[in-house]
Amino acid sequence: MKAMIFAAGLGTRLKPLTDTMPKALVPIAGKSLLQHNLEKLASQGFDEIVINIHHFSDQIRDFLNQHNNFGLTIYLSDESEELLDTGGGIKKAEQWLNDEPFLVHNVDILSNADLKGLYEQHCLNDALATLLVSNRKTARYLLFDQNKVLKGWINKSNGETKSPYPNFEADEYSPYAFSGIHILSPSIFTAMKEYPLRFPIMDFYLKEAVKYTIKGSIADNLKMVDVGKFDSLNDAEYFFNKEINSNHY
C-alpha cells in the first residue's frame, strides 16, 4: 500500500526548534515525528511512501539515508523551489501515486488510528476521498449528512461557513473534526487537472464535494495529538507515552 507524508512545511509555530531543523525531525519521546509516522505506516502495511520536502530538505534526505529508509521504498517530492500547499503537494506527487488508492498523513499528527482499516474501508466505497474525522473539540469542523458525505465546513468561533451547495444551512449537518489523515483514490488527479500548482486540499474538497463523493470515516475511539505548536511538545511526549505507546502505536 502507498502513502504520502506532508513534511514540507516551515513549522513556524514550532520556532525556535524549526530555525535549525525541519518540523519532520522534531523529536518526540526519543524519535522524530517522521520516524514515528514511518514506523506506524510500516506496521500497518504501507511500504511505498512519498514524502514532500522543502524546509531543511537536506536534513531529511540525510536522516533517511542514515536509517536506510527504514526498510521502505521512499520517494522524495522536492518542493525546494516553492511550497505547493497540501493540494499542490499531492498533485506534484502524481507520478508515484496514480495507480491505486493512497493514504495522506500530516507529519505532525500522532494517533492510534487504524490506518489499514481506514484504507480498506475506502476501497469498499465509491468515494473520491475518505477523511478520518472524530468528535474532537476544535473551532473548525467539517459538516456531513446522514450518509457521512461531506457537505460543508464551519468555523464555530466566528460562524463562517463554506459549502458548494446553494442555500446551505450548517445546522442541518453533523460536525466532525478532521484528523489530518485521509485516503484518496487515484482518480483525484483527473479531478485536480485544472487546478493551479499551489492550492490547499481542503479548498479542493469543499469546492468539488458537489461533483464527487467525499466521505467521512468517524473514529469513535480516536486518540491523537497535533504537534503543531512549541507549547504542545510536552503534551505530545506525555500523550505518546501514556496513550499511544501503551496501546502499541
Secondary structure per residue as TSV (DSSP state, phi and psi in degrees):
chain	resnum	aa	ss	phi	psi
A	1	M	-	360.0	153.4
A	2	K	E	-111.2	153.2
A	3	A	E	-149.4	160.2
A	4	M	E	-127.7	134.6
A	5	I	E	-109.7	125.6
A	6	F	E	-78.7	110.1
A	7	A	-	-133.7	17.7
A	8	A	-	-93.0	-11.5
A	9	G	-	-62.2	158.8
A	10	L	-	-76.7	-19.5
A	11	G	-	62.8	38.5
A	12	T	G	-62.0	-29.7
A	13	R	G	-76.1	-9.8
A	14	L	G	-103.5	12.7
A	15	K	T	-61.7	145.3
A	16	P	T	-89.1	-2.0
A	17	L	G	-56.0	-42.2
A	18	T	G	-82.9	8.2
A	19	D	G	-74.3	-19.3
A	20	T	T	-128.0	-1.5
A	21	M	S	-153.9	158.3
A	22	P	-	-74.6	153.8
A	23	K	G	-55.0	-36.0
A	24	A	G	-59.6	-24.4
A	25	L	G	-101.8	6.8
A	26	V	-	-64.0	129.4
A	27	P	E	-82.5	139.3
A	28	I	E	-133.9	121.5
A	29	A	T	52.6	42.6
A	30	G	T	86.4	-2.1
A	31	K	E	-136.3	152.6
A	32	S	E	-71.3	158.0
A	33	L	H	-55.5	-40.7
A	34	L	H	-62.9	-44.7
A	35	Q	H	-63.1	-43.8
A	36	H	H	-53.7	-46.3
A	37	N	H	-74.1	-36.9
A	38	L	H	-63.8	-42.4
A	39	E	H	-66.6	-37.6
A	40	K	H	-65.7	-46.0
A	41	L	H	-59.6	-45.3
A	42	A	H	-61.3	-40.5
A	43	S	H	-66.2	-20.4
A	44	Q	T	-108.0	14.7
A	45	G	T	98.1	5.3
A	46	F	-	-89.2	123.2
A	47	D	-	-124.8	-6.6
A	48	E	E	-121.8	117.2
A	49	I	E	-125.8	128.7
A	50	V	E	-98.0	133.5
A	51	I	E	-124.8	122.6
A	52	N	E	-87.6	143.1
A	53	I	E	-134.5	149.0
A	54	H	-	-154.5	-67.0
A	55	H	T	-75.3	119.7
A	56	F	T	50.4	48.1
A	57	S	H	-61.8	-32.4
A	58	D	H	-64.0	-32.5
A	59	Q	H	-64.7	-37.8
A	60	I	H	-68.6	-42.3
A	61	R	H	-57.8	-48.1
A	62	D	H	-63.3	-41.5
A	63	F	H	-60.9	-45.5
A	64	L	H	-66.1	-40.7
A	65	N	H	-62.7	-41.4
A	66	Q	H	-63.2	-27.3
A	67	H	T	-107.7	16.4
A	68	N	G	49.9	40.7
A	69	N	G	56.4	20.4
A	70	F	G	55.6	29.3
A	71	G	G	75.6	10.0
A	72	L	S	-105.2	161.2
A	73	T	E	-87.1	114.7
A	74	I	E	-121.8	133.0
A	75	Y	E	-115.3	133.0
A	76	L	E	-101.2	121.2
A	77	S	E	-95.9	104.5
A	78	D	E	-84.9	114.0
A	79	E	-	-110.4	31.1
A	80	S	S	-59.3	-35.1
A	81	E	S	-74.5	-34.4
A	82	E	-	-160.2	130.4
A	83	L	-	-68.6	133.7
A	84	L	-	-107.1	5.6
A	85	D	H	63.3	-179.2
A	86	T	H	-70.8	-45.2
A	87	G	H	-66.9	-44.1
A	88	G	H	-64.9	-34.0
A	89	G	H	-63.7	-42.1
A	90	I	H	-63.4	-46.9
A	91	K	H	-58.9	-41.2
A	92	K	H	-64.8	-28.4
A	93	A	T	-88.0	11.9
A	94	E	H	-53.3	-38.7
A	95	Q	H	-58.2	-25.4
A	96	W	H	-100.4	-12.4
A	97	L	H	-125.0	10.4
A	98	N	T	-93.2	12.8
A	99	D	T	-120.7	-2.3
A	100	E	S	-164.7	162.7
A	101	P	-	-57.8	150.3
A	102	F	E	-143.8	150.8
A	103	L	E	-90.9	144.8
A	104	V	E	-121.6	133.8
A	105	H	E	-140.8	127.9
A	106	N	E	-68.9	138.1
A	107	V	T	-69.3	-22.2
A	108	D	T	-94.3	16.6
A	109	I	E	-106.8	127.0
A	110	L	E	-115.4	133.7
A	111	S	E	-155.6	171.0
A	112	N	-	-100.6	20.3
A	113	A	-	-60.4	142.2
A	114	D	-	-84.6	88.8
A	115	L	H	-69.2	-39.3
A	116	K	H	-64.4	-41.5
A	117	G	H	-63.4	-39.5
A	118	L	H	-62.9	-42.3
A	119	Y	H	-61.5	-46.6
A	120	E	H	-64.7	-38.0
A	121	Q	H	-61.8	-44.5
A	122	H	H	-60.1	-41.4
A	123	C	H	-66.0	-18.4
A	124	L	H	-91.3	-12.4
A	125	N	S	-107.2	176.3
A	126	D	-	-107.1	34.2
A	127	A	-	-91.0	151.9
A	128	L	S	-71.6	-35.5
A	129	A	E	-149.0	148.2
A	130	T	E	-123.3	121.3
A	131	L	E	-105.4	126.9
A	132	L	E	-77.1	121.1
A	133	V	E	-132.5	166.3
A	134	S	E	-153.8	178.9
A	135	N	-	-86.6	15.2
A	136	R	-	-54.8	139.8
A	137	K	-	-76.9	129.1
A	138	T	-	-157.0	-176.5
A	139	A	S	-92.2	-32.9
A	140	R	E	-111.7	132.5
A	141	Y	E	-130.4	146.2
A	142	L	E	-86.4	148.0
A	143	L	E	-115.8	128.1
A	144	F	E	-124.7	150.2
A	145	D	-	-83.8	-174.5
A	146	Q	T	-66.6	-17.1
A	147	N	T	-95.4	11.5
A	148	K	-	63.8	32.7
A	149	V	B	-98.4	132.7
A	150	L	E	-63.9	131.2
A	151	K	E	-124.0	-20.5
A	152	G	E	178.2	-163.9
A	153	W	E	-149.3	147.6
A	154	I	E	-142.3	140.5
A	155	N	E	-102.9	104.9
A	156	K	T	-72.8	-13.4
A	157	S	T	-75.3	-25.8
A	158	N	T	-132.7	-0.7
A	159	G	T	82.7	1.4
A	160	E	E	-65.3	137.6
A	161	T	E	-129.8	156.3
A	162	K	E	-138.0	140.0
A	163	S	-	-168.5	146.1
A	164	P	S	-82.8	-2.6
A	165	Y	S	-94.4	132.4
A	166	P	T	-68.9	152.7
A	167	N	T	57.3	34.3
A	168	F	-	-68.7	131.5
A	169	E	-	-121.9	109.2
A	170	A	G	-59.8	-35.1
A	171	D	G	-73.0	-1.3
A	172	E	G	-87.4	-4.4
A	173	Y	S	-125.3	164.2
A	174	S	E	-94.2	128.3
A	175	P	E	-89.4	134.9
A	176	Y	E	-138.6	147.6
A	177	A	E	-87.1	133.8
A	178	F	E	-77.1	142.0
A	179	S	E	-94.9	-10.5
A	180	G	E	83.8	14.2
A	181	I	E	-128.4	128.5
A	182	H	E	-151.7	158.8
A	183	I	E	-115.2	132.8
A	184	L	E	-120.5	142.7
A	185	S	-	-82.8	148.1
A	186	P	T	-63.3	-18.7
A	187	S	T	-64.7	-9.8
A	188	I	H	-62.5	-27.2
A	189	F	H	-68.6	-32.9
A	190	T	H	-67.4	-41.9
A	191	A	H	-64.6	-28.0
A	192	M	T	-89.3	-2.5
A	193	K	T	-53.2	-40.6
A	194	E	T	-90.6	3.4
A	195	Y	S	-78.9	155.6
A	196	P	-	-70.9	178.4
A	197	L	S	-64.9	-33.2
A	198	R	S	-123.2	120.7
A	199	F	-	-166.1	152.8
A	200	P	-	-79.6	139.9
A	201	I	H	-65.3	-31.9
A	202	M	H	-67.8	-35.5
A	203	D	H	-63.1	-39.1
A	204	F	H	-60.5	-49.2
A	205	Y	H	-57.9	-45.5
A	206	L	H	-73.4	-20.3
A	207	K	H	-87.0	-41.8
A	208	E	H	-89.4	-5.4
A	209	A	T	-60.1	-22.9
A	210	V	T	-75.6	-20.9
A	211	K	T	-106.0	-30.0
A	212	Y	S	-124.2	152.3
A	213	T	-	-82.0	118.7
A	214	I	E	-121.1	115.9
A	215	K	E	-107.7	157.9
A	216	G	E	-107.0	139.3
A	217	S	E	-110.9	114.1
A	218	I	E	-87.8	118.0
A	219	A	-	-98.2	101.0
A	220	D	T	-66.6	-32.6
A	221	N	T	-111.7	27.1
A	222	L	-	-68.1	130.1
A	223	K	-	-120.3	127.1
A	224	M	E	-153.6	161.5
A	225	V	E	-138.9	137.0
A	226	D	E	-99.4	108.7
A	227	V	-	-87.4	63.8
A	228	G	-	-101.7	-15.0
A	229	K	S	-127.7	153.1
A	230	F	G	-58.0	-40.1
A	231	D	G	-76.6	0.6
A	232	S	G	-93.6	-4.3
A	233	L	H	-64.9	-44.9
A	234	N	H	-64.5	-39.9
A	235	D	H	-61.3	-38.7
A	236	A	H	-66.9	-40.2
A	237	E	H	-60.3	-47.9
A	238	Y	H	-63.9	-45.7
A	239	F	H	-60.5	-45.6
A	240	F	I	-62.3	-48.1
A	241	N	I	-68.7	-37.7
A	242	K	I	-91.6	-37.4
A	243	E	I	-103.1	-42.4
A	244	I	I	-89.0	-56.0
A	245	N	G	-61.4	-37.4
A	246	S	G	-69.7	-16.8
A	247	N	G	-109.6	24.7
A	248	H	T	60.8	54.2
A	249	Y	-	-47.6	360.0
